[in-house]
Amino acid sequence: MRLNGSEMVIEALRNEDVKVVFGYPGGAIMNVYDEIYKQKYFEHILMRHEQAAVHAADGYARASGDVGVAILTSGPGFTNAITGIATAYADSIPLVIISGQVPTGLIGTDAFQEIDAVGISRPCTKHNYLVRHIEDLPRILKEAFYIAKSGRPGPVHIDIPKDITATTGEFDYPTEIALKTYKPNYKGNAKQIKKVADAMKRSKKPLLYLGGGIVHSGASEVVRALVHKLQLPAVETLMARGVLESSDPMLLGMVGMHGNYVSNIAMSETDLLISIGARFDDRVTSKLSEFARYAEIVHIDIDPSSIAKIVDVHYPIVGDVGEVISELITLTHEDWRAAWKGWRMQLERYNDLHPLGYVDSDSPLKPQWVIERIGQILGERAIIATDVGQHQMWAAQFYPFSFARQFITSGGLGTMGFGLPAAMGVRLACPHKIAVNITGDGSILMNIQELMTAVEARIPVINVILNNNYLGMVRQWQTFFYDKRYSHTDLSLQPDFVRLAESFGGIGFVCKTKEEFDVALAQAEESGKVALLDVRIHRLENVLPMVPTGSGLSNMMLDYHDESTPTNNTAAKCPR
């Protein structure tokens, strides 16, 4: 059938079964928005900022596993979106970003609202396109969705000049895609998998290192099967929280800069580290020369460019982690677990030595208690999104996660302002779940305008602001490493968050006691409205443990007189 370019965009979204699109109109994309007005296939959410539109599509994709879609205009509309695109790229999130561009004849003339969108997006997209001919548009749209979701996921950008959106052509939408230069390998090398099984049988101190690739692959159940069959100790990265249930006795906890003591020590002691869908991020490895220095390393990942990129590995396997682990399970035996009993007991002693915890207080509230309390009340009924900072780490440490895709956070790029729009995407993807944004008094203001979107679109996100009147994580570093020179991190002057919420049409609460918090959370849930809970927490509370930059994972800061002053600067050493 013959359609114009704008109609092709709508028809492609229908073919891809897109349910929700996030966007913001403008001159160069106006033809597409005219077709959006006419169509009846998907819901369009008018965001108040293009960055937030991409974050919302990102949250939708993370929660659902589907491709998120955002539609934007040219020039500043697109440059506003770059932070959102880079956030998705850093965490391998499947998005299709469709932007308008000035007419083909004006490209390169510095026309009004012209920007080299393809050039700008190239470093932070999996692939991108500038549509030059209407005949190419159906194929490009199909390829974009295929590339975004297949292999290692990521954002794909399509830049469409305004004249192309008005030009008529034949809409022949492909049913299959075969790209000569892009063929993801899903099945791991059988010989390598057998070598890994043999290495596991020889090992005395094996450890699973679980990464976000497990979530993208939908492989959490098969990983759980491996863990439980062999009673294998495991650690999770920030992006893998929820792969194992928080109550699983084999889960040591999160690993890395703010990981559990036992997790970081296990990384330092293991003789066989089995990395599944993780990329050896610097926040996990810390000082590379000391990272897993006694271990043979297995690296399983679908992205061949990630294999051995950071650390030398002994057993590289390129493939879908779900398929590789399924095959590995068939080569393993339950009787191996007996040889690892001593290792498991050793790890229990390490956990008893320095368990993850905090000193509670009734006033001011401790942020760790707030996170735990949300978990006690909402548990698996909630999906948790966060902004970036101390609150993000406390959420990762203390929330009782039950399933993959329950924790939605910006890990690789660390984007403040992510939480609110991402939580909106979460709620639209999973309307049967409660969407909670755990944020800070600094982060929430980064995209506060999206409260208006949430109210207008009736998206009842609960925003829990852990308010310490500081840029907390930066302040923490200034405390430890800059002699308490608090350079421009004091946020004592803040808006009245209750009145701010009400001005947008939502509801707000101030919580200074545990009783007030319980009441506010219950009322926020029952109201069905957008809510802000201004929770006043201890101003100088720190995220612990902490591995200082440049130190090995076994060199952790643990013990303090109070929340601001270390007892000494000699961190806990590996007990090996």
C-alpha positions in Angstrom: 0.0 0.0 0.0 1.1 3.6 -0.6 1.5 5.8 2.5 3.3 9.0 3.2 6.3 8.9 5.6 4.3 9.9 8.7 1.7 7.2 8.0 4.6 4.7 7.6 5.8 5.6 11.1 2.4 4.9 12.6 1.9 1.7 10.7 5.3 0.4 11.7 4.5 1.1 15.4 1.3 -0.8 14.9 3.1 -3.7 13.3 5.6 -3.8 16.2 2.7 -3.9 18.7 3.8 -0.7 20.4 1.4 0.1 23.2 2.8 3.4 24.5 4.8 6.2 22.9 6.4 9.1 24.9 7.2 12.4 23.1 7.1 16.1 22.6 6.0 17.7 19.3 7.8 20.4 17.3 8.1 21.8 13.8 10.2 19.1 12.1 8.1 16.3 13.5 4.7 17.9 13.1 3.6 15.7 10.2 4.1 12.6 12.3 2.2 14.2 15.2 -0.7 15.0 12.8 -0.9 11.2 12.1 -0.6 10.5 15.9 -3.7 12.6 16.3 -5.6 10.4 13.8 -4.3 7.0 14.9 -6.0 4.6 17.4 -3.3 2.0 17.9 -1.2 3.3 20.8 -1.3 5.7 23.7 0.8 8.8 23.4 2.1 10.5 26.6 2.9 14.1 26.2 6.0 14.7 28.5 7.1 18.1 29.6 10.7 17.7 28.5 12.5 15.5 25.9 15.0 14.1 28.3 12.1 12.8 30.5 10.4 11.4 27.4 13.4 9.1 26.7 13.7 8.2 30.4 10.0 7.3 30.5 10.5 5.1 27.4 13.5 3.6 29.1 11.6 2.8 32.3 8.9 1.2 30.2 11.4 -0.9 28.4 13.2 -2.0 31.6 10.0 -3.0 33.4 8.3 -4.7 30.4 11.3 -6.1 28.4 9.7 -4.6 25.3 11.3 -1.8 23.1 10.5 1.6 24.4 9.6 4.4 21.9 10.1 8.1 22.1 9.2 10.7 19.3 11.0 14.1 19.3 11.6 17.1 17.2 14.8 18.5 15.7 17.4 20.8 17.1 17.0 21.5 20.9 14.3 18.9 21.0 16.8 16.3 20.1 19.8 17.7 22.1 17.5 17.7 25.2 17.0 13.9 24.6 20.7 13.0 24.5 21.1 12.5 28.2 18.2 10.0 28.1 19.6 8.2 25.1 23.1 8.0 26.7 21.5 6.6 29.9 19.8 3.8 28.0 23.0 3.1 26.0 25.1 2.7 29.1 22.7 0.1 30.5 21.9 -1.7 27.3 18.2 -0.7 27.2 16.2 -1.4 23.9 14.8 1.9 22.6 13.7 3.3 19.3 14.1 7.1 19.2 12.4 8.8 16.2 13.4 12.5 15.7 12.3 15.0 13.1 14.9 16.8 11.0 14.8 19.9 8.8 13.9 19.2 5.1 16.5 17.3 3.1 17.4 20.4 1.0 18.2 22.4 4.1 20.5 19.9 5.8 23.9 21.4 6.3 22.7 25.0 5.9 22.3 25.9 9.6 18.6 26.1 9.1 16.3 26.9 12.0 16.4 24.1 14.6 18.9 22.1 12.6 21.4 20.0 14.4 23.5 17.0 13.3 21.4 14.6 15.3 23.0 11.5 13.7 26.5 12.8 14.5 25.6 13.7 18.0 23.8 10.4 18.7 26.4 8.1 17.1 28.6 7.7 20.3 25.5 6.8 22.5 23.4 4.6 20.2 23.7 1.0 19.1 22.9 2.2 15.6 21.4 5.3 13.9 19.9 6.3 10.6 19.3 9.5 8.6 16.4 8.7 6.2 17.3 10.1 2.8 14.7 8.3 0.6 11.1 7.4 1.3 11.7 3.9 -0.2 14.1 3.2 2.7 11.9 4.1 5.6 9.9 0.9 6.0 13.1 -1.2 6.1 14.8 1.2 8.4 11.9 1.2 10.9 11.9 -2.6 10.9 15.7 -2.8 11.3 15.6 -0.3 14.2 13.3 -2.5 16.3 15.3 -5.6 15.4 18.6 -4.1 16.3 17.4 -2.5 19.5 16.1 -5.8 20.9 18.4 -8.4 19.5 21.9 -9.4 20.8 23.0 -6.9 23.4 20.1 -4.5 23.5 20.5 -0.7 23.0 18.9 2.5 21.7 18.5 3.0 18.0 17.9 6.4 16.5 16.0 7.3 13.3 16.3 10.9 12.1 13.6 11.7 9.5 13.6 15.0 7.5 10.3 16.8 7.4 9.9 16.4 3.6 10.3 12.6 3.9 7.4 12.5 6.4 5.2 14.1 3.8 6.4 12.1 0.8 4.3 9.2 -0.5 5.9 5.8 -1.2 5.2 2.1 -1.1 4.9 0.7 2.4 6.3 -2.8 2.2 7.1 -3.7 5.8 9.6 -6.6 6.1 8.6 -9.6 8.1 12.2 -10.7 8.8 15.6 -9.0 9.0 18.9 -10.4 7.8 21.9 -8.1 8.1 25.2 -9.3 6.7 27.3 -7.4 9.2 25.1 -8.0 12.3 24.5 -11.6 13.3 24.3 -12.0 17.1 25.5 -15.4 18.3 23.1 -16.9 20.8 24.5 -20.4 21.2 27.8 -20.7 23.2 30.7 -22.8 22.1 30.0 -26.3 23.4 33.7 -27.1 24.0 34.1 -23.9 26.1 31.1 -24.7 28.1 32.4 -28.2 28.9 35.7 -26.6 30.0 33.8 -24.4 32.4 32.0 -27.4 33.8 35.4 -29.1 34.3 36.8 -26.0 36.0 33.8 -25.9 38.3 34.4 -29.5 39.3 38.0 -28.7 40.2 37.2 -25.5 42.0 37.3 -25.2 45.8 35.8 -21.7 46.0 33.5 -21.0 43.0 31.5 -17.7 42.9 28.8 -16.6 40.5 29.1 -12.9 39.4 25.6 -12.0 38.2 25.1 -9.0 35.8 22.4 -7.1 34.1 22.7 -9.3 31.0 20.7 -11.9 32.9 17.8 -9.5 33.1 18.0 -8.6 29.5 18.1 -12.2 28.5 15.1 -13.2 30.7 17.4 -15.8 32.2 16.8 -15.3 35.9 15.0 -18.6 36.3 17.7 -20.6 34.7 20.3 -18.9 36.8 18.3 -19.6 39.9 18.2 -23.3 38.8 22.0 -23.4 38.5 22.4 -21.8 41.9 20.0 -24.1 43.7 21.2 -27.3 42.0 24.8 -26.7 43.0 24.3 -24.5 46.1 26.6 -21.9 44.4 27.3 -18.6 46.3 26.5 -15.6 44.1 26.9 -11.8 44.1 24.9 -9.4 42.1 25.8 -6.1 40.4 23.6 -3.1 40.8 21.9 -3.9 37.5 21.2 -7.5 38.5 19.3 -6.9 41.7 16.3 -9.2 41.8 17.9 -12.0 39.7 18.0 -13.9 42.9 15.5 -13.3 45.7 16.9 -11.2 48.5 16.1 -14.1 50.9 18.0 -16.7 48.9 20.7 -18.1 51.2 23.1 -18.4 48.3 22.9 -14.6 47.6 25.7 -12.8 49.3 24.4 -9.4 48.2 25.5 -6.6 46.0 29.2 -6.4 45.0 31.4 -3.4 44.4 32.1 0.1 45.8 29.1 -0.1 48.1 28.7 -3.9 48.1 28.4 -6.1 51.2 31.5 -7.0 53.1 31.0 -10.7 52.4 30.4 -10.1 48.7 33.6 -8.1 48.2 35.7 -10.5 50.3 34.2 -13.4 48.3 35.4 -11.7 45.1 38.8 -11.4 46.6 39.0 -15.0 47.8 37.4 -17.0 45.0 39.4 -19.4 42.9 36.8 -19.6 40.0 34.8 -16.5 39.1 31.9 -17.2 36.8 30.7 -13.9 35.3 27.2 -14.1 33.7 26.1 -11.1 31.7 28.3 -8.6 33.6 30.8 -6.2 32.0 33.4 -5.8 34.9 32.5 -2.2 35.5 35.0 -0.1 37.4 32.6 0.3 40.3 32.7 -3.5 40.7 36.3 -4.3 40.0 37.9 -1.3 41.7 41.7 -1.8 41.6 42.2 -4.2 38.7 45.5 -5.6 39.8 43.8 -6.9 43.0 40.6 -8.0 41.4 39.9 -11.7 41.8 43.6 -12.3 41.8 43.4 -15.9 42.9 40.7 -16.8 40.4 40.3 -18.3 37.0 37.7 -16.2 35.3 34.8 -17.3 33.1 33.1 -14.6 31.1 29.8 -15.3 29.5 28.2 -12.5 27.4 26.3 -12.1 24.2 28.5 -9.1 23.2 31.9 -10.3 21.9 33.3 -6.8 22.3 32.8 -7.0 26.1 34.6 -10.3 26.5 38.0 -9.7 28.2 37.6 -5.9 27.5 38.5 -5.0 31.1 40.1 -8.2 32.6 41.9 -11.2 31.2 39.7 -14.2 31.2 40.5 -17.9 31.0 37.1 -19.2 29.6 35.5 -16.7 27.2 32.0 -17.7 26.0 30.0 -15.6 23.5 26.3 -16.4 23.6 23.0 -15.7 25.2 23.5 -16.3 28.9 20.2 -18.2 29.2 21.2 -20.7 26.5 24.7 -21.0 27.8 23.7 -21.6 31.5 21.0 -24.1 30.4 23.6 -26.1 28.6 26.0 -25.8 31.5 23.4 -27.1 34.0 23.3 -30.4 32.0 27.0 -30.9 32.5 27.0 -30.3 36.3 26.2 -32.7 39.2 24.7 -32.1 42.6 27.4 -34.1 44.3 29.9 -31.2 43.5 28.2 -29.1 46.2 29.8 -31.2 49.0 33.3 -30.0 48.0 32.2 -26.4 48.5 30.7 -26.8 51.9 33.8 -25.3 53.6 33.7 -22.3 51.3 30.0 -21.7 52.1 30.7 -21.9 55.8 33.7 -19.5 55.4 31.4 -17.0 53.6 28.9 -17.3 56.5 31.6 -16.4 59.0 32.6 -13.4 56.9 28.9 -12.2 56.8 28.7 -12.7 60.6 31.9 -10.6 61.0 30.5 -7.6 59.2 26.8 -8.0 58.3 25.1 -5.2 56.3 23.3 -3.0 58.8 22.9 0.4 60.3 22.2 2.1 63.7 18.5 2.9 63.8 17.0 6.0 65.3 13.5 7.3 65.7 14.4 10.9 65.0 15.8 11.9 62.6 14.8 8.9 60.4 17.5 6.7 59.0 17.2 6.2 55.3 18.0 2.5 55.5 14.9 2.1 57.7 12.7 3.9 55.2 13.9 1.6 52.4 13.3 -1.5 54.5 9.9 -0.2 55.6 8.8 0.3 52.0 9.8 -3.3 51.4 7.9 -4.5 54.4 4.7 -2.7 53.4 4.8 -3.0 49.6 7.3 -5.9 49.0 6.8 -7.6 45.6 3.7 -5.5 44.9 6.1 -2.6 44.0 8.6 -1.9 41.3 11.3 0.4 42.5 12.8 3.2 40.4 15.5 5.4 41.7 17.4 8.5 40.9 21.1 8.6 41.5 23.0 9.2 44.7 23.0 7.9 48.2 19.3 6.9 48.0 20.1 4.7 45.0 22.7 2.8 46.9 20.5 2.4 50.0 17.7 1.1 47.8 20.0 -1.4 46.2 21.3 -2.5 49.6 18.2 -2.7 51.7 15.1 -3.3 49.5 14.0 -7.0 49.6 13.9 -7.6 45.8 11.9 -10.6 44.7 12.2 -10.7 40.9 14.1 -9.5 37.9 13.0 -6.1 36.6 11.9 -5.0 40.0 14.8 -2.5 40.4 14.9 0.3 37.7 17.9 2.5 38.0 20.6 4.3 36.0 23.7 2.4 36.6 26.2 3.1 33.9 25.7 6.8 33.3 24.4 7.6 36.8 21.7 10.1 35.7 20.0 12.3 38.2 16.5 13.1 37.1 15.9 9.6 35.8 13.7 8.3 38.6 10.4 10.2 38.2 9.9 9.8 34.4 11.3 6.2 34.6 8.7 5.3 37.3 6.0 6.7 35.0 7.1 4.4 32.3 7.2 1.5 34.8 3.6 2.2 35.8 2.4 2.2 32.2 4.2 -1.0 31.5 3.0 -2.7 34.7 -0.3 -1.2 35.8 -0.8 -4.0 38.2 2.3 -2.9 40.2 2.9 0.1 42.4 5.5 2.4 40.9 7.7 3.9 43.6 10.5 6.4 42.8 13.1 6.6 45.6 14.9 9.9 45.1 16.8 12.6 46.8 16.0 16.3 47.4 18.6 17.1 44.7 17.6 14.5 42.1 13.9 15.1 42.3 14.2 18.7 41.0 16.0 17.6 37.9 12.8 16.6 36.2 10.2 17.9 38.6 8.1 19.2 35.7 7.0 15.7 35.0 4.7 15.8 37.9 2.4 17.7 35.5 2.6 14.9 33.0 1.8 12.3 35.7 -1.2 14.2 36.9 -2.5 14.8 33.4 -2.0 11.2 32.3 -3.2 9.8 35.7 0.0 8.0 36.4 0.0 7.5 40.2 3.7 7.4 41.0 4.8 7.5 44.6 7.9 9.6 45.1 9.8 9.0 48.3 12.3 11.9 48.8 15.1 11.0 51.2 15.6 14.6 52.2 18.9 15.4 53.8 19.3 18.9 52.4 22.5 17.9 50.7 23.8 16.5 47.4 24.4 13.5 49.7 26.8 11.4 47.7 29.1 14.3 46.8 28.9 15.5 50.4 30.0 12.0 51.6 33.1 12.1 49.4 33.8 15.6 50.6 33.6 14.2 54.2 36.0 11.3 53.6 38.4 12.7 51.1 38.2 16.5 51.1 38.5 17.3 54.8 34.8 18.2 55.0 35.1 21.1 52.6 31.5 21.0 51.5 31.8 22.9 48.3 28.4 23.7 46.9 26.6 20.6 48.1 24.4 22.2 50.8 20.8 22.3 49.7 19.3 23.8 52.8 17.2 26.1 50.7 14.6 23.9 49.2 10.9 24.3 48.0 8.0 23.2 50.1 7.6 19.8 48.5 4.0 19.4 49.9 2.8 22.7 48.4 4.8 21.9 45.2 3.0 18.6 44.8 -0.4 20.2 45.4 0.3 23.0 42.9 0.7 20.3 40.2 -2.5 18.5 41.3 -0.9 15.8 43.3 -0.6 15.2 47.1 2.3 15.7 49.5 3.4 14.7 53.0 6.1 15.6 55.4 7.4 12.6 57.3 9.6 13.2 60.4 8.7 10.1 62.4 8.1 6.4 61.6 4.4 6.8 62.3 4.1 9.7 60.0 5.9 7.7 57.2 3.6 4.7 57.6 0.5 6.9 57.4 1.8 8.9 54.4 2.7 5.7 52.4 -0.7 4.2 53.1 -2.5 7.3 52.0 -0.3 7.7 48.9 -1.1 4.2 47.8 -4.8 4.5 48.5 -5.2 7.9 46.8 -4.4 6.8 43.3 -2.7 10.1 42.8 0.8 11.3 42.2 2.4 11.7 45.6 5.5 13.3 47.1 6.7 12.0 50.5 9.2 14.5 51.9 11.0 12.2 54.4 13.4 14.1 56.7 16.5 11.9 57.2 19.7 12.2 59.1 21.7 14.8 57.2 25.2 13.2 57.6 24.3 9.5 57.1 26.7 7.8 54.8 26.5 4.8 52.5 28.6 2.0 53.9 30.5 -0.2 53.2 32.6 1.9 50.8 35.7 1.0 48.7 37.8 4.1 48.2 38.7 4.8 44.6 42.0 3.1 43.7 41.7 0.5 46.4 41.1 -3.2 46.1 37.7 -4.6 46.9 39.0 -6.1 50.1 39.9 -2.6 51.4 36.6 -1.3 52.7 35.6 1.6 54.9 33.3 0.1 57.6 33.4 1.5 61.1 32.7 5.0 62.3 32.2 6.9 65.6 29.2 8.6 64.0 27.8 9.2 60.6 30.4 11.7 59.6 33.8 10.8 61.1 35.7 7.6 60.5 37.2 5.9 63.6 40.3 5.5 61.5 41.2 5.5 57.9 42.5 2.0 57.9 39.8 0.0 56.1 39.0 -3.6 56.9 41.4 -5.9 55.2 40.8 -9.2 53.5 41.0 -11.9 56.2 42.8 -14.3 53.9 
